[in-house]
Amino acid sequence: METREDYISFETAKLMKEKGFDVPTYSVWVDHSKLVGCPAGISMFPNVENWNAIDDGMSDIYFSAPTLQMAMKWLREVHKLHIVIDVHESYAYEPKIVFIWYVWNLNTHKKFTIINYSETFEQTCENAIMYCLTNLI
């Protein structure tokens, strides 16, 4: 069962929209505070929709809310940025970004490590996604 922590934050959703995220999702951030469509939200929408494509004067209110995994998949497939989360020796999670060049194999990628550690896996994913959006795209 998905929880609110499985979805990107409003700030990340807004930045993903600015960076071109246009994948249909079940969930949407509405007016900065309400995550609607996930089990932790207010109601369920019956169909997947690309909320970032809404063009009715309300585009600054609706932001598609993908899960962390959907966001990471979009970064990997569209921007060739693969997020790896390792467990550090102090049991904190350590994110790493792998730059994928053309074909994924051990000889054609470069690794960039982020120094920030987090105590939860979900927060580490969120931090890595935000880092990619603000620094690498």
Secondary structure, DSSP 8 states (H G I E B T S, - for coil): ---GGGB--HHHHHHHHHTT----BS-EEETTTEEESSTTSS---SS-B-GGG--SS-TTTEEE--BHHHHHHHHHHHH-EEEEEEE-TTS-EEEEEEEE-SS-STTSEEEEE----BSSHHHHHHHHHHHIIIII-
